[in-house]
Amino acid sequence: MKMVSSIEAVGIGEEAWNALAAGSPTNSIFQTYQWVSSWEKTFKSECEPWYVAVGDSSGFVGVAPLMLSRGVLGERILRFLGDGKADYCDFLLAGDQRKAVEAICRTLFSAQDRWDVVTLNSIPAESPTIGLLQDVCRRFGYHVMQRDLYPSPALIIKEHEAEAGNILNKAALRRRQNYFQRTGALTFKTLTGKDVLQCLDGFFEQHIGRWTGSATPSLFLDERNQAFYRELATTMAEKEWLALSIVEFNGQPLAMHYGFDYGGRFLWYKPAFDKAHAKHSPGLVLLRYLIGRAIANQRHEFDFTIGDEPFKARFSNKVRTTVQFQICRDPLNFALAWSRWQLGALRRKLVGG
């Protein structure tokens, strides 16, 4: 067991790391070496990375990519590395998962004087990690809290091809596409590999324009976010996991999407469109092309990822859930965490009402 402050110091290497991720309960783009190393390179100055690596005679059997940061009250919070940008988070586990999770927790518990609460966000509800954490924390006497965090809609395609085809051909999607095709030239393309880099400036510009004047300005006004997206495009170029899709209308970008094609799933991640055409729903035109591409390429599913935006419910046939799991080191920290939890729930209820 060891705890180090960089992905390189873990000592696994890219190929072995990705093999471990691929065999783990939550195998998504957000567990890959490329994603984690890109996030670390861009944002490590904002936190203290903690990589907990455990192994046995066969080699590494578990890695917990974590980071230590401060909360609003100055509390020391241990989170998943990349929390807030990674839609799905989890430990990387192989072999006897129960032993691996216990070894990770033992390492964290041995360093409990360095943190106040462990807040693990965005674990898929079906991940066995949750039950294993509950068992280990109960045996070691730690206070825990668990709650559903975000819905995660998806369009399951494999073995549901007819249903997926019906969703693709919904009038709400066809009507928007037909409008642009009647009034001009409409084309669609998807860039992968190194070709993505040449179009990122245009993507950032369109996203900034889309959100200008709104209550939620574009994240790309922060140059660090631009740097992160460029780093992802660079590190994933050889794998071709990153897909930048572009709908052009009369030769100009109408809508764009920065997403991922990984493990048989296409992931909806960051869309943008030309606000000048907003009344004709260019985002739905983009969505139809993307769903059509996923079906044509025989992907298992089109994953809308986290969020309960109404349009996702219209074009999905399954809703999963992600979970937040909190570990408090003592009763006082548990009481404070519970109070923050209740206040947050009340705030969300008031806003929603």
N, C-alpha and C positions, 0 to 999 in steps of 0.2 A: 504494500500500500504506500502511496506517496501523494503529496499535494504540491503542485508546481504552478508557476504563474504565466506560462505560455504554452501554446499548443505544440511548439517544437520540443519543449522540455519534457513533454509526456513521453516522447521516445517511440511512438508507434509508427509514424510516417503516413503519408497520404493514402497509399494503397491499402495498408492494413486498417487504418482508421475507417475508410469507406466500407471495407468488408465487414468490420464490426458494426457499423451503422446499418448496413443492408440486412444484417441478421437480427437486428434489435426490434423490440416490440413496435416502436414508432420509427419506421423507416421513411423519412421524408427528406426533402432537399435541405431542410433546416438542421439536420444532423450531420451533413456531409462535411468533410475536411475543408472543402472550398468555402462553404458558407461560414463556418466557425472561424477559420483563419482570416477571412475577409473582414468579418465583424471585429475581430481582435485588432487587426492592423489599423482599422479606421477609428475605433472608439475606446481603445484600452486606456487612454489618458483620463477617461471619465469614471473609471472604476478600477478595482483590483481583481484581475482574473484569478480564479481558483479552479484548477483542473485536478480533480480527484481521480487517480487511476489505480485500479486494483487488478491483481492477477494471481495465477496459480502456476503449476508446473507446465501447463499448456500454453501459457502466455497471458496477454491481457484479456480479462473477462468482463471488465466494466470501466467506463469512464463517465464522470459527471462533469460536464463543462459548465462552470458556475462563475459568478462575479459577485464581489462585495461592494456595496454602495450605501449611501446614507439616505434615510427617509426624511420626510418633511420635519420631523421632530428630532432629527439627529440620530435616530436609531440605526444600528448597523444591520442591514438586510442582505441576506445571501439569496441570490436569484440565479435562474438559468442565464448563461451568457447569451446576450442578444435579446433578452426579454423586451418585448415591445416592438420588435421587428420580425422575430420568428413567430409564425402563426402556430406551430406545433413544437413543443419542447419535451424532452425526456432524457433519461440516462441512456447511454449506449451499453447494452448488456449482451453477454454470450454465455453459453454453458448453463451452469446452475444459477439462474437469475436471482433466486432467493439469497444465496450466499453472496452474490455480487452486490446486491442492494444492501445487505447487512454490512459488508465490508466498507462500502461507501459511507454508510451512516456512522459506523464506528469511527471512521476518520474525521467526519464532521463533528461528532460528539466530543472527540478528543481535543478539538479546537474551539469548544463552545465559549471560551473566554474572549474570542475574537468576533462573535456575532451575537445579535439579540434575537433575531427571528430568521427562519428560512422560509421564503415565500416562493414556491414553485408554481409558476403560472403556465397555463396552456398545455397541460398534459392531456392527451386524448383520453376520454372517459373509459375507453375499452382497454387501455394499457394496463398490463398486470403490475406495473410499477406502483400504482396507487394502493392496491391491496397489500403489496409487499412493504411499502412504507408504513402503512397503518400497523401492520404486525410488528415490525421492528421497533417503531416508536413506542408502542404499547409495552413491549417487553422491557424496554430501557427506561420507561417512566416519563417520557416526554409528552407534553400537552400538544395536541394537534387540532387543526380545523380543516374542513374540506367543504368546498361549495362548487356548484356548477359555475363556469365562468362565461364562455361564449358559445353560441350555437355555430355549427359549421356545416352549412348545406352542401350537398353534392348531387350531381347528376350521374347516377350509376349507369354505365353503358354496357359492360359485359353481362351477357345473359338478359339484358333489358334493351336490346337494340331497337325493337319496335317502339317502345315507350320513348327512348331517346330521340328516335326519328320524328315522332309526333311532336315532341317539345321543340325540336329544331324547326319544324314547319308550322309552329303556332303563328296565327295571323299577326299577333303583336310584333313578331320578329320580321316576318316576310313583308309586312306593309311598309316598315321603315326602309328596308333595303330596296324595295320596289320604287319608292319615291326618288331616291338618289339615282337609281338606274334609269328612270324615266327622264330625269332632268340633266343628266351628264354622264361622264365616264367614271365608273366605280370599279376599283381593283383592290385586291388583297394580296399581301405577301407576308411571309414570316422569315426573319433573319435569325441565324444561329451562329455560334462560333465567333470568330473575330469580326465578322460583318456587323455584329451588334454595335460595336464601339463607334462606328462612323455615324450612327443615327441617334446617339444618346443626347447630344445637345438639343436636337429637335424635339425629342421626347420631353426633356426637362422644360424646355420653353413652352411646349403645349400644356403640360401639367400646371405650370405656374400661371399661364393665362387662364386656364379652366377655373382656377380657384381664386383668382384676383377679385377682390371686393367681397368675398364671402366671409363667413364667420370662422372658417378654417382655412387659412392660407396654405399654399403648397409647402410640403416638407422640403422641396428642392430650393427654397429660398435659403436654406442652410447648406452651405457648401460641403459640409461633412457628409450629408446624405447623398449628394451628387458623387462625392468621392467613393462612398460605399458601393453605390450602384455600378460605378465604373470598375471598382475592384472585383466585384462579383462577375462582371462581364469578362474581365481579364482572366480570372482564375478558372472560370467555367468554360472558357473558349474551346479547349480541346475535348471536353466531355459533351458539348453542345446541349447542356441541360437548360440553358437560358434561351428563351424564345422572345424576341421583340417583334411583335406583329403590328402591321401598319395597313389601315384602310385609306386608300387615296381616292379623292374625288376631284376630277378634272386635273389630275397630276399633283394635287396638294394633299398633305396629310389631313385627313378628316378625323381619324381616331387612331390611338396607339395603345399597345398593351405590353407591359414588361412582366413576363410570367415564366413559369418553369415547366419543363417536360421531363419528368423523372419517375422512374419506377412504375411505368404504365399509367401514370396519372398526369393530367394536365392541371396545373395550379393557377387559378386566377389570383393575381397579386396586385398589380398597380396599373390601372387604366387611366387614360386621358383622352380628351377630345377637343375639337375646335369649338369654342363657345359661340362663335358666330352662327353655327348651325344647330344650336341646342334645341330649338323648338321641334326639330325633326328627329330627335333622339339618336344621334350618331353612336352613342354608347351601345344601344341595342343592335345596331348594324354590326358593330365590332363583335359583340357577344355572339351573334349568329354565325359569323365567320369562324370564330374560335371554337364553338361547339361543333360546327361542321368539320373543322380540321381534326378535332379529337376523335370524332366518329370515323372519319376517313382513315385515320392512322391507327385505328383499332385500339385506342386507349381504353383502359378498364373503366375510368371515370373522369369526369370533369369536376374538379374540386374547387368550389367557390371560396374555400377557406373561411376563416372566422368572420363573424359579423351577421347581423340580422336585417340587412337592408332588404326592403320589400321585394325588389326585383329578383333576388336570389330565390325566394320562395316560389316565384312564378315559374322558374325554369329548373327546378331541382326535384328529385324524387326520394331523397333521403336527408335526414338532418342528424348529424352527430353532435357531441358536446365536448367541450374542453373543461378541465377542472383546475382549480387552484388548491394546492395543498400547502398548509403552513405548519411549521414546527417551531414551537416556542421553548426556550431553554429553561424557563421557570414560571411559576404562577403569575408573577407581576407582568412579565412580558406577554403571557397569555391573556391577561385581563386587558392590557393596553391594545393588543391585537384584536381582541373581541370587540372592544369599544369602537375602534376604527372601522371594523367590519360592519357593525350595526349602523354607524353614522353614514357610511358609504351606501348601505342598502336603503336607508331613509332618504338620502339625497337622490339616489336613482329613482326611487318611487315618486318623490315630489316632482322631479323633472319629467318623468314619464306621465305623471298625472296632469 
